[in-house]
Structure formats: C-alpha cells, structure tokens
Amino acid sequence: MIIPHPDNPSQKAHIALLLLAGFLFILPSLNDGLVSDDYELIEEGRITGVEDVWTFFTEPGHKGFYRPIPRLLLGANQAVHGLSPFGYHLLNAVLHLAMSLAVYRLACRISRHPGISLATSVLFAVHFIHVEPVYWVSARNELLVALIYISILLLILRSDLMSCMWAWGLFLLGLWCKETAMTVPFAVGLLTIYRETGSPRDRVRHGIRVSFPFWLILIGFAAVRWSVGADWPWTSQEIGFGIHPFLILKNLGQYSIQLLLPVRSLLDIFGSDTYPDMTQIVRSGGSISTGMMLIILSIAFILITIMGALLKTGGPTARIGLTFALLTALPYLMMQGTGLRYMYLPSAGFLLAFVVGAKVVMDTWGKSRFTRRHLYLMTLPVALSLLVTLDQTRWWDQAGRIADQVVEQVGTQATVPGIPLYVFNIPRRLHGAYIFHNGFEAAMRFYTLKRMSDIYDGDRILEQNGVIPDGVAVFHLGYIEGF
C-alpha cells in the first residue's frame, strides 16, 4: 500500500529549488539552433489550413510514424514564429520543467520522505541523459509522452471518477504523441494492485477493473492506426524491433550504464571518435563485438547486483521505482537502435530507486531518517550531473551553428536552373549532438525556396545507390568553423 508522506511544510521551498535546478539545465538550450530531423518534422508539420490538421490524424507521418500531436505542435510553432529556433526550444524547456514538477508530485505520493522526493526530482531535472531529449527539438515526443504518462498516474491515485475520465483522455493524447504510451494500462493496473489493501484476488480484480478502460482505448487506437496505414514497431524498418533475449540483455546493460555514468563524455576524453568507433564495433557482429558486449553485460551485471542489494532494504518505494523503470523501458529494450532520449521517462523510476539506494547507504552511518546531512550529500551527484550536462549542452549549441554554416555555404553556391545540385562532405554529428544526420534536403528547401534547382544530400544518395546520376552539379563543402 502506498502511504504518502504527511503535508510537507518545506514543499514550496522544494519546488523553488527544483525549478532553479531545472532552469539552470534548460537555459543554454534557448540559444540553440535547429539541426538534423528538426527540418523534416517542421516541414511535415506545416499548417496552411484545417485540412492539414485533419491530415495529421488520418495519415502516417515521418517515416511511417503516427504521431499527430507532435506534428500539430511543430506546426503551431512554425505558424507563430517561422523557423526562429527560440520558440521551438522554449516549448521543449517548458515541457521539461513541467515533467520535473510532475516527477516531484508523484514521488511525494509514493514516498514518505520529502527528501527522497526532492532529491529524485532535482536529479531528474539536471540528469545528463536528458540533454538529448530536451535540447533536440525532434525529441519533443519523448517529453510529451513522459509528461502525459506521469500525469495519468497522478490522476489514477486520486481514485475519483472525474480524475479517471481525465486520465482516459490523456491516454489517448499520449498514444497520439508516441506509441510507447501503450504500456500505460500495465502501469495503471500494477499501481492499483499495489496501493490497494485486501486479499490478493480482490486487489488483482480491482487492478483489472481500473485498467480496463485503458485497454479499450488502446484497442480503438490500434484500429485507427491500422486504418491510416501507419507502421508498427515490429514492421518498421527504421526501428529494427525484435524479441531477442541477447538484444534485450545488451540494451538493458547499455542503458543501465548510461543512466549511472556519462559514458559519452568519459569516452570523449580519449578522443571524439572513441564513442562512435566503439559503437561501430559493438554493431559489427564480429568476435571483437561479442567481447565488447560481454564487457557491457558484465559491468551492467555488477551495477544491477549492487542496486539489487541496496534495494533489498529499500522498501516499497525502491521497488516501485525499479518496476516503473523496467516497464517504461521495455519497448526500447527490444529495439536494434539505441538513443539516450529513450530513457527520458524510465529515468524517473530509475532515479527514485537510486535515491532510495543512496539513502540506505547513508543510513548505515547511524541515521534512520532523511536528514539535512543526507540532502547535503545528495548535492554532490546533482552538482556533478549539472556540470556534465552543461558541458554536453555545448555540443548542441555548436551543432546548430555548424548546421547554419552548412545551409549558408550551400545557399551561396550558384546553380543552373533545372540541374540538380548534389552536396558532399555534409557534417553528420558533433560528439553526441546531431548536425545533419538527416534533414539536410528539407533544410535547403526551407532556405532556398526561390531556387529553380533541387538540392540533394550527395553522400546519402551515393551510400544508398552506389552511383551519382549523370548531368548533375556537384558541390563539396569547404571549411566549416567548429567542426
């Protein structure tokens, strides 16, 4: 049974501290530019009339995905301020602050210790793994579905009909943001079972009864999704979805390490190519790849064993956090591709379990409750995470500047009307930030509307087709500052 802590007289101070930490995290993003997939998604979300909005809900979008709400918000962004990056990043920043507050509220409902709620939410607000989903406009769907997910659980904990009805509506919105919201019925059922008293059979029955409307909504959504012809995770070539035990264990190990350590920043100490080189080795499938995977699994096993030992005495709060992390991460554990943005929602549960585990360690020093000394000690991981975060934000700022230089350099290139221009040497990534991994052609369509010639990503076309067509113009990008 969940027993929330009594009214916390320091709650306003906690919220103020949380907002301050979150503000420090999001502030650099407001000066960033647009990169990579941002241009493709903004182009796809363009709103010229009501018929465009209707299309968002009746046709699949980017690469077969069915996510009308993010498309609608990007369209609203563009309608208000065009391609000015500030508005896009401002909305992402507001969503992250709202999510941090929602994590705090949920932790308050689950834990009896105000300090645990504060530490969990502040760590969430500044965690280095959140740089990608918050600073990359294209990852807004992760922020939206996470905020809706937590809001649904908060409403379910109220236990009244009106709150449940709001939760049903939010669930549909969540599915329209990203298909990973489909784990909500499981979360609602488990949370209901856990918080209820009585016999196990009665608790399970109540959990099924409360989650049943969510299953009906999910079935209806699946029917609509099928009717519009959108890809499913197991049919999409982009996702590479599959139920393979070794893949699941590998992803579990990789994400566990990345949630605890700033892997990218640490490997960059040895050189900017270290991380991508290691990633390529892991994906190559050779003997070295197998060895690397075994190392990842071994490290992950040690970390998970340590966490398990700590959680053994952590009580229900730690178990709820770990269960939430595993449930919300489950869809991503079955994917070939990995991305830090995928851990945005699961990290909330992981950090709750981490804070409880840290409290268990500190309690061995002779204190049985969460004191001010505990909070002072918790400032260390918060400060370290914020320092790593602020270092990683420079990647995205610089990536945006490089993308602007690319567009400007290509835009000044003279072309012959009717002759396509193929551009080569396009920068793809800068450390962990995308530049033009995708989206180059969409960016050029935005900035060269008056051109009579199409502009193409020559590197990608050569990679896909093996040859470049005859009768085209070719342009190789020159020096780009900062890359």
PEVEN-V573456 format. One record per residue. RES is the residue in one small letter. PSI is psi as a letter, one per 20 degrees, with the letter a starting at -180 (* if undefined). BURIAL is + if it has 24 or more other C-alpha atoms within 12 Angstrom, else -. Layout:
BEGIN
res=[RES/RES]
psi=[PSI/PSI]
burial=[BURIAL/BURIAL]
END
This chain:
BEGIN
res=[m/i/i/p/h/p/d/n/p/s/q/k/a/h/i/a/l/l/l/l/a/g/f/l/f/i/l/p/s/l/n/d/g/l/v/s/d/d/y/e/l/i/e/e/g/r/i/t/g/v/e/d/v/w/t/f/f/t/e/p/g/h/k/g/f/y/r/p/i/p/r/l/l/l/g/a/n/q/a/v/h/g/l/s/p/f/g/y/h/l/l/n/a/v/l/h/l/a/m/s/l/a/v/y/r/l/a/c/r/i/s/r/h/p/g/i/s/l/a/t/s/v/l/f/a/v/h/f/i/h/v/e/p/v/y/w/v/s/a/r/n/e/l/l/v/a/l/i/y/i/s/i/l/l/l/i/l/r/s/d/l/m/s/c/m/w/a/w/g/l/f/l/l/g/l/w/c/k/e/t/a/m/t/v/p/f/a/v/g/l/l/t/i/y/r/e/t/g/s/p/r/d/r/v/r/h/g/i/r/v/s/f/p/f/w/l/i/l/i/g/f/a/a/v/r/w/s/v/g/a/d/w/p/w/t/s/q/e/i/g/f/g/i/h/p/f/l/i/l/k/n/l/g/q/y/s/i/q/l/l/l/p/v/r/s/l/l/d/i/f/g/s/d/t/y/p/d/m/t/q/i/v/r/s/g/g/s/i/s/t/g/m/m/l/i/i/l/s/i/a/f/i/l/i/t/i/m/g/a/l/l/k/t/g/g/p/t/a/r/i/g/l/t/f/a/l/l/t/a/l/p/y/l/m/m/q/g/t/g/l/r/y/m/y/l/p/s/a/g/f/l/l/a/f/v/v/g/a/k/v/v/m/d/t/w/g/k/s/r/f/t/r/r/h/l/y/l/m/t/l/p/v/a/l/s/l/l/v/t/l/d/q/t/r/w/w/d/q/a/g/r/i/a/d/q/v/v/e/q/v/g/t/q/a/t/v/p/g/i/p/l/y/v/f/n/i/p/r/r/l/h/g/a/y/i/f/h/n/g/f/e/a/a/m/r/f/y/t/l/k/r/m/s/d/i/y/d/g/d/r/i/l/e/q/n/g/v/i/p/d/g/v/a/v/f/h/l/g/y/i/e/g/f]
psi=[p/p/o/q/q/r/p/o/i/j/g/g/h/g/g/g/g/g/h/g/g/h/g/h/g/i/g/h/h/i/j/r/a/q/q/c/i/g/g/g/h/g/g/h/j/p/o/i/r/h/h/g/g/h/h/h/i/i/q/q/c/o/k/j/q/n/m/h/g/h/g/g/h/h/h/g/g/h/h/g/k/c/j/o/h/g/h/g/h/g/g/g/g/g/h/g/g/h/g/g/h/h/g/g/g/g/h/h/h/g/q/j/o/h/h/g/g/g/g/g/h/g/h/g/h/j/p/h/i/i/g/g/h/g/i/o/h/i/j/h/h/g/g/g/h/g/g/g/g/h/h/g/h/h/g/h/i/h/j/q/g/g/h/h/g/g/h/g/g/h/g/g/g/g/h/i/g/q/i/i/i/i/i/g/h/g/g/g/g/g/g/g/g/h/i/q/r/a/q/h/g/h/g/g/g/h/g/g/g/h/i/g/h/h/h/g/g/g/g/g/g/h/g/g/g/g/h/i/k/q/q/q/h/i/i/p/h/h/g/l/q/q/n/o/g/h/g/g/g/g/h/g/g/g/h/g/g/h/h/h/q/m/g/g/h/g/h/i/h/i/q/i/i/g/g/h/g/h/g/h/g/h/i/h/j/a/h/h/g/g/g/g/h/h/g/g/h/g/g/h/g/g/g/h/g/g/g/g/h/h/i/h/j/i/a/h/g/h/h/g/g/g/g/g/g/g/g/h/i/g/h/h/i/j/q/g/q/q/q/h/h/h/j/g/g/h/h/g/h/g/h/g/h/g/g/g/g/h/h/g/g/h/h/i/j/i/p/j/r/n/r/h/h/g/h/g/h/i/h/g/h/g/g/g/h/h/g/g/g/h/g/h/h/h/g/h/g/h/g/h/h/g/g/g/h/g/g/g/g/h/h/i/p/p/q/p/p/i/o/q/p/p/p/r/k/p/p/g/q/o/d/j/q/q/f/l/h/r/i/g/h/g/g/h/h/g/i/l/h/i/q/j/q/q/p/q/n/h/g/g/g/h/h/g/h/i/q/p/q/q/k/q/q/p/p/p/q/b/p/p/p/j/*]
burial=[-/+/-/-/-/-/-/-/-/-/-/-/-/+/+/-/+/+/+/-/+/+/+/+/+/+/+/+/+/+/+/+/+/+/+/+/+/+/+/+/+/+/+/+/+/+/+/-/-/-/-/-/+/-/+/+/+/-/+/+/+/+/-/-/+/+/+/+/+/+/+/+/+/+/+/+/+/+/-/-/-/-/+/-/+/+/+/+/+/+/+/+/+/+/+/+/+/+/+/+/+/+/+/+/+/+/+/+/+/+/+/+/+/+/+/+/+/+/+/+/+/+/+/+/+/+/+/+/+/+/+/+/+/+/+/+/+/+/+/+/+/+/+/+/+/+/+/+/+/+/+/+/+/+/+/+/+/-/-/-/-/-/-/+/-/+/+/+/-/+/+/+/+/+/+/+/+/+/+/+/+/+/+/+/+/+/+/+/+/+/+/+/+/+/+/+/-/-/-/-/-/-/-/+/-/+/+/-/-/+/+/+/+/+/+/-/+/+/-/-/+/-/-/-/+/-/-/-/-/+/+/+/+/-/-/-/-/-/-/-/+/-/-/-/-/-/+/+/+/+/+/+/+/+/+/+/+/+/+/+/+/+/+/+/+/-/-/-/-/-/-/-/-/-/+/-/-/+/+/-/-/+/-/-/-/-/-/-/-/-/-/+/+/-/-/+/+/-/+/+/-/-/+/+/-/-/+/-/-/+/+/-/-/+/+/+/+/+/+/+/+/+/+/+/+/+/+/+/+/+/+/+/+/+/+/+/+/+/+/+/+/+/+/+/+/+/+/+/+/+/+/+/+/+/+/+/+/+/+/+/+/+/-/-/-/-/-/-/-/+/-/-/-/+/+/-/-/+/+/-/+/+/+/-/+/+/-/+/+/+/+/+/+/+/+/+/+/+/+/+/+/+/+/+/+/+/+/-/+/+/+/-/+/-/+/-/-/-/-/+/+/+/+/+/+/+/+/+/+/+/+/+/+/+/+/+/+/+/+/+/+/+/+/+/+/+/+/+/-/-/-/-/-/+/+/+/+/+/+/+/-/-/-/-/-/-/-/-/-/-/-/-/+/+/+/-/+/-/-/-/-/-/+]
END
